[in-house]
C-alpha cells in the first residue's frame, strides 16, 4: 500500500512499514499544505492512507468530500519510541482487504 507520513511524525517511522510504499510530506514536497488540500492530494496521487499525530483533523475535515483513510496516532508524546508501539495496530488495518474510510484513532 502507498502511505503518507504527516509532517508532525518522526521520519524514522517509515522504517516500521517496510512492506509498503511510504513517503513523508517532505518527500512529496508538500510541506505547509493545509489539511483539506492534503486530503485532495492523497486522492490525486493514489495514496491509500495518511498517518498523522493531528488529533483535530478528524473534527475539522469533511471526510465525505475526501473519502480517504487517516490513521490518527495517539500517544502522550510525539516521539519515535512512543509512536513505534502503535505501528502493529496500523499494520493490522493494512492487512485487511479494505481500509476504513475517514479517521481511525490508533492508541
N, C-alpha and C positions, 0 to 999 in steps of 0.2 A: 504494500500500500504506500501511497505517497502522503507523507506527513509534513506539517509545518510547525516549527517551534516558534512561539511568540518571542518578541524581544525581551520579555520580562523573565525568561527562563535561562538557566545556565546552558551555554552551548554544549557543554560536556554531556548533557542529557541525550544527545544524538547517539552516543555510544551504547545506550540501553536498547536501541532498536535496530540491530544490525541486519535483520531480515527485511527491513523496509527501506524505501527511498525516503530519506528525511533531510529537510532543509531548514535553515534558520531564516528569519526575516532578513537578516543581513545578507545571507547567501543570495536571496532573491532581489536585493536592492530596494526593499520595501520599508526601510526604517522610517518611523514617524507617520506611517499611513494610518488614518483613522479606522476604527473598528469596522464600520459599515462598508467602507471601501475595501478593507482587508477581506471581509467575507465574500465580497464580489470577486476579488482576485483569486480566492481559493477555488471558487467555481470555475472561473475562466481558465485557470491553469490546471484543472483536474486534480486538485488535492482531495484526498479522502477525509482528512481531519486536521484540525488545529489543536495544538496543546498550548495552554495558557495558564498563567497564575492570576489572571484578571477575574476576580470573583464577581465584579459588577457587570461584566459583559453579558451574562445571561439575563440580566434585568433591563439592559439598555438597548439591546438589539432585537430586531424583528426577525425571528428565525423562520417565519413563514415566507418572508421575502428571500431569505438566504438559507435554503434547506441543506445545511452542512453540519457535520459533527464537530463539536467543540468540547474537548476534554478540559475541564476546569480543575487543575491540580490544587489541592488544599493542604497546606502544611503550615506549621507555626512560623517557619522562616523559609525564605526563597533561596535555599542552598542545594547544591547537588546532593550532599549527604542526606538531606531530608527528602528531596523530591525523587531520588532514585528508588526509595522504598515504595513509591506509588507506581512505578513502571510495570510491575507484574499485573496490577489491576488494569492498566491501559492495554497491556498485551492480551489479557483475557478478552476484552472487547474486540481487539483487532483480529482474533482468531475466528470470530463469528462470521457467518456468511453475509450478514448485513449489519452495518453500523447504525446505531440510533441517530436520528437527525436532531439537531439542536444541542443545547448544552447538556453535558454529562458530568456531574460532580464526582470527582475522584478524591477520596480522603482515607 
